[in-house]
Amino acid sequence: GSWHNYRLQVEWLQHHYRVLSLDLRGHGLSPWPGTSRIEDFVEDIVQLVQAKIAGPFAIVGHSFGGCLATLVAERLGDQVRGLTLLNTAGSIPRGGLFRFLKLFARFSHWVAQVEPYWVSCHGRVAHDLLWDTLPDWDTWGLFGRIQVPTLVLAGRRDLLIPWRSCERMAALIPEATYHLIHDGGHVCMWESPQVLKAHMEAWLSRLTFQ
């Protein structure tokens, strides 16, 4: 996906907050430099923060973005005052859907021509991510060290990140608030925007940026 996945959230957040929405490398309008490590994605985000944000901030991540948000929060420490993790966990399960995506990753840009907001990267990028980058996704050991209000949302019908993995993740985070969307799939920003809005408003009310 791209920043556009969050368009419904940006519409209401921007009335009260400064919002930075980015396309990860290889997604949307961002170029793909070739096979990249997870740390490369993290460094991109840290450089953006250093260039654009002088003080404390909160970070929201979905799916693989949740992995990156966790790593950024761990790296930047007290500058991060809140964390939201949507449809994500400490690693990506290697189930049937993941294996299917690996098999057909090279053709993802064909899907993008029909559904550009579901798939916003070229097949080459999707292939590199699924085969070379995502297998190194492992943040399970970091969750116990997160000391900021953290919102965790999962979808019971999520075929990529099982809700029980999200629940396990939330149990490891000291200040986590967990919510299961019973009719939700993998993209709660589109599927359940009002549910997400209500929970994000409650989460934001707990944060301090002074």
Summary of the structure (lengths in Angstrom):
residues: 210
radius of gyration: 16.2
end to end distance: 32.3
largest distance: 47.8
contacts: 665
relative contact order: 0.16
helix: 51%
strand: 12%
